[in-house]
């Protein structure tokens, strides 16, 4: 496999503006077209050549679009130079929204290492494996109540299930306060990625102003909730761990440190898994033969009637199905990095402040490793073993997602719980459009009809919508 970095293509002036506008409107399709036209690294620079960069810095700093393992390796291996972008918004000075914008994703060096070490205990693999039986029990309890013979909003039902996993097993158990914090954090994270929220007009009626005010509400609930955890450390509770820790300088963590770290950790602990489970089930509905093969494995290995879901993580075909779903429709299609100093990318100069978009969606389709990359084919995982840079759905390098084992385990248990109990069908004339906020999600309600699993699969329902631009469906 050729791992050489390709010399970037540089677009300036109105050509750069045109491609930047296309990216803002439809990031996945536009970057696919850009790479087909110019290669896997495109620099959009000097968008307004008649405006001096010193006057309008955001128009003078390049935006770089990249895809492929070599670029992931170069940027993810240098986190001190290429810093991550927080999933929660910034805001006015001294606002709660601003205090929440300096979480783990933006930390580097000793500060990042300090918080990674704090998270190691609740997220370590041995602890997750010890939780499997309890996770299986929660999945069975929640999914049992889903109404057979009715149409449900799949995205919302999966949201409640995955948030239940996170709150129960990572944040000290379900309570009214934890549910409120979770809901508010996810609300903010979702709306940050609406382009209207990028206009910083701080009024109660504007998206930006609503985020600022909701962040203040979240901060109050968060500090009231964690106040009860101070003095009661619990290595299985991330909130208690942060509240009773010391900061990177060795001082007891203050309220600002709690507010900086916990909201993004709440969101990241459930949003990615929600996306993976939803799109996995969608792809299974569109590929009945794959769904039936998976159901056969679940019956044979987990049992019928009351399946033993705690063995879900051991099933090879379930593992292949989940990985292939994450490859085709990755939970976070883009990762963003910002240059902290003057540096280089692919041997070309990159000034401080350069924004780089790392495209997971297209990296997962590189033809030398993934032939027919738009096709959902779980069997390919029996013959390939990509590196984290070639399959960066959990990130890669020193800042790889610390909760990837928990997330993967929760996803497999959720899919197994649902597939052993239900068959799902999309109603006729279904349209599915996608959005990125920052996870890949349905733009509108995703209604599915529930039937008993023993009724068997039915032919896939033909669908319309922008999701068809992302994956090649059999009809």
N, C-alpha and C positions, 0 to 999 in steps of 0.2 A: 504494500500500500504506500502511495506517495504521500509523504508527510511534509513536503516542502511548503513553506509559506509562499503564497502567490503575491506578486507585486500589486499593490492597490491601484485601482482605477480612480482617478481624481476628477470629480465634476465640480465646476464652479459656476458662478453667476446664475442665470435663469435656469440652466439645466439642473443645478443643485437645488434651487428652490422648487422646481417642478417635482423632482423625485422626493424631496422632503415632504411636500404637500401630499403626494400619493401615499407616502408612508403613514402620515397622520390619519388619512382617511381609511386605509385598508392595509395595515402593516404586513400581514402574511402574504397576500397576493402581490403587493408591490415589491417586497424584497425578493420574492421568487422571480419576478420579471427582471428586477435589477441584476440579479446574479446570472440569469440567463443571458443578459445583454453585456455585462461588464466583468463577470467573474465573482469569486466569493469574498471580495473585499472592495467596498465602494466608499470613497471619501466624498462627502458632500460638504464643500468648503466655500467660504466667501459667497454666501447666498445672495448678498446685495453688494456687488463690487463697488458701488458708488458710495457706500457707507463705511467709514473707517471703523475697524474692529474695536478701537479704543473707545469709540462713541457708543456702540451697541455691541457689547461683548458677546451676547448670546447669538448674534448673527455672524460674528467673526470666528467663533470657535467651531471646528469641524464636528460633524456627526458622521460616524463611521459605521457602516453596515457590514457585518461579517458573518460567516458560517463556516463550519468545518473544525475538525479536531485540532489542526495546527494553531488556529487562532484561539480556541479555548485553552489550549495548553500554554500559549504565550501569555495570555492575559490573566487566566486564573492562577497561574503559578507565581504571579507577582502582585499579590493583594495590596502591598504597601504602595505600589505605584498606581494600580488600577483598583480604585475603591468601589464597592458596591453602592447601589442606590436603594434607599429604604423603601419598603412597600407602603409605609404610612406617610401622610403629607407633611410638608413643612407648613409654616403659617407665620403670622405676624410675630415680631419680636416679643418675647416674654409671654407667648401664648402657649396653651397646652399642646396645640397642634405642632408648634415648633419643638417643644420638649420631647414629643414622641418621635421626632424624625432622626434620632441619633441612636437607633437600636443596633443589634448585633451585626446586621448586614453592612453597616457603615464603619464599624470598628476595624482597626488594624493593629498589628504589632502586639505589644504586651496586653493592651486592653482587650483585644479580641481573644487572645489566648486565655486570659483570665476568665472571661465569660464562657468560653467553650469548655473550660475545665469544670465550671459550676454545673453546666448542663450535662456533663458526661454521666453523672450518676443516674438521674432519672431516665436517661435515654439509652443507657448501655444495653447491649444485646441480651445479656443474661437476665436483666430485669424484665425486658420486654417478653422474653420467652417464658418467664415465670407468670406473666400476666395473661397468657394466651387463653386459659380456661375462662377467666373472668371476662375477657374481651368477647369470647364466643358466646358467653351467657348474655351479655348485654346486647349483642347483635341479634340473638334469637328473640329476646324479650321485645326489642323495639320493632323488629320486622314482622313479628306475629300479628300485630294489630293492624297491619296494612289491609285495606278493604278489597277482598276478592270480588271481581265483577264490576268494579268501579274504575274510573279514570283518575289517576293521581298526578300531581306535579312531581315528577321524578327528582328534579333538582332540589326541591324543598325537602322532600323526604330523606334524600341522601345527606343534605345539609344537617338535619337534626341528628342523624345517625353518627356522622363523623365528628360533629361537635360533641356528641355524647362521649365518644371515645376519648377525645382530648381532655374534656373537663373531668371526667371520672378518673382517668389513669395518669394524667400529667399535671393537673392543677388542683388536686386535693379533694375531688369529689363534687358532685352536683349540688348547687345551692342557688337560691334566687340571685345572690350577688354575682356568682360566677357566670350564670346564664346571661345576666344583664351585661357584664363586661364583655363576654364573648360576642353577643349580638351587636353591641355598639362598635366594637373593634372591627368586626366584619363589615358593618355598614359603612364605616369610614373608608376602609381599604377598598371596597368596591367602588365607591363614588369618587375616590381620588383619581381613578383612571378614566373617568369621563372627561372628554376634552373641555367641556364647559367649566369644570372645576379648576382648570389651569389658568383661567382669567382671574387674577387676584383682586377681586372686588369684594370687600368684606362687608356685605349687607345680609340681613336675615333672609332675603329672598333669593340670593345668588347661591349656586352650588358651592363655591368657595366659602362663603360666609356660613352656610349650613354645616360644612365640615368643621370649621373653626369652632362653632358653638357646640356641636356634638362632641368634639374632642375635649372641650372643657367639662362636659357632662361625664364623659368616660373617665377623665382624670379623677373627678370627685368619687365616682363609684369604685374605681380601682384602688384609690388610697384608703377608702373606708374598708374595703374587702381585705387588703393586705395588712391593715393595722391589726386585725385580729390574729394574723399569722406571725407577727413579730414576737420573738421569744419562744416560738414553737417550731424549730427547724424540723423539716421532714425531707429526707433525701429523695422521696418519690414525688414530691410536690414542687414543681418549678417555681410557682409563686412564692411558696414558703422559703425555698432555697435562695431566691433573689432577695426577698425581704430581710433575711437574716444573714446576708453575706457582707463581705467588705468589697469596696470598689477596687479598681485596678491599682490605686495608690495605697491600699491597705486601710482606708478609713471605712467606718460603718456606712453602709449604703444609706443615702438620704431619699427623700420622696422623689427628687428629680431623677435619681438613678433607677428607681422602680418604674417611673413613668416612661423613661427612655427605653427600657428593655421589654417590659411585659406585653404591651399591646401588640407589637409585631409578632411576638412569639405565640400569642393566642391565635392570631390570624393564620400564621403559617402552619400551625399544628393541625388545622382542619381544612383549610381552603384547598390545598393541593390534593388531599385525599378525596375531597368531595368531587373535584373535577375528574380525577382518575376513575372513580367508581361510576360516575354518571356516563362518561364516554365509553367505558368498557361495556356497560349494559347496552348502550346504544349500538355499538358495533356488533354485539352478540345478537341483538334483534335484527340487524341487517345481514347477518351471516348465520342462518339457522343451522347449517351443518356443523359449524364450529361450536355453536351453543349446545347442540346435542352431544357432541363428543365431550365437551366439558361436563355436561350433566352426567354422562356415563361414568366419567372419572370420579365425580363427587359421590355418586351412588355406590360405586365399587369400593372406594377408599374410606368414605366417611359413614357409610351405612344409610339405610332408608328409614323412613318414619321420623326418628329423632336423630339426625346426623350429628356426629361428633366433630363439631367445627374446629376444635382446638388443633386438629391435624391439617388444617387448610394450608398452612405454610409449607408443608412437605410435598404438595402435589405438583408434579412437573408440568402438566398441561395447564393448570391454573396459573402457575408461574409464567408460562409462555404467553398465555392470553393477556395477563396483566401487563407484562413488559411490552408486548406488541401494541396494546392500546396506548400505553404511555409513549411509545415511539411514534405512532401515527398521529395521535392527538395529545401532545405533551401538556401536562397541567400548567406549566409556565412556559409559553412558547419563546419568550425572549428573556435574556438577562442583560442588565445594563451596568456599565462600568464607566467611571470618570477618572481621567488622568489627574493625579495629585501634583504632578510636576511635569516639566518638559521631558518627553521621552520619545520612544519610537514604537511603531507597529509595523510588522513585516519589513523592517529595515527603513521605513520612511519616518520622517519627523512628525511628532504629534505634540502640539503645544499643551501646556497645562490647561485643564478644563475640557479637553477633548472628550466627547461622549461617544462611547462605543456600544453598539447593539449586537450582542451575541445571539445568534438565531438558532435556538435549539430545534425548532420545527424543521429547518432545512438541514441542520447537522445530522438529524435522525434519518435523513433521506439520501445521504451520500451514496452514490450508486456502486462504488467499489465494495462497500460493506453491506448495503441494503438495496439490492436490485429490486426494481419495481417498488420503489419506496412508498408510493401512495396506496399500495395494496395491503390490506389487513391479512397477514399470514402468520399466525402464531408458530407454525412449525419451523420457521427460520431460526428460532431461538434454540433449537436442538443442535445447531451446527455453528453458531457464532458465539463469541464471548467478547463483546466490545469493551474497551476501556471506558472510564468515566468521562474522558474527553470526547470519545466517539458516541457516547450515549449519556449526555449531560442533563438528564431530567432532574437529578438531585444536585446539580452543580458539579464542580470538580475542583481538584487542587486543595490547598489548605483550608478553604472556606466551604468545602462540600457540606451539604445540609446535615447538621448533627442528628436530626431526627429521622433520617431516611429509613432505618430499620423499623422503627415504630410505625411510620407511615405505610410502608410496604406490608407489614403484618396486618394492620388495620384494614387496608384495602382488600387483601385476600380474604380475610374473615368476612368482611361485608359482602363481597361478591358471592362467596360460598353460601352465606346465610340466605341471600336473596334468590340465588339460582336453585337451591334445594327446595325452596318453598313456592316459587312463582314462575310462571311463564309471562312474558311481557310482550305487548304488541303496540305499535304506534297506530293511532287512528288514521283512516284514509285522508288523503289531501293534507298530510302534515308538512309544515314548512319549518325548517330549523335553520336559523341564522346564528352566527357565533359572535361573541365579543371577547375582548381581552381586558381583564380588570383586577389584578394583573394575571389571574388565572384564566384559562380558556373555559368559557361557559356559554350556555345557550342565552341568546339575547332576550328571549321571552319564555313564557311558561312552556315546559316540556311535558305535555300530557301523555301518559301511557296507560293502557288498559291492563289490569292484573287478572290473571287466571291461575288456577292451580298448576303446579309443576307437572303433575301426572297427566295433564291434558295434552302434553307434547307441544312441539314448536309448530308454528304456522309459517307460510311463506312471508318473506320480508315485505313490508309496506313501502311502496315507492314514495320517496320524499323529494321535496324541493328545498331551496335555500342555500345560503352561502357555505354551509358545512360541506356541500358537495364539491366545493373548490379545494377542500383540504384532504379529502380521502376518496379513493376510487371505490364506489359501492357496486355490488354485483347486479343491480338493476338500474 
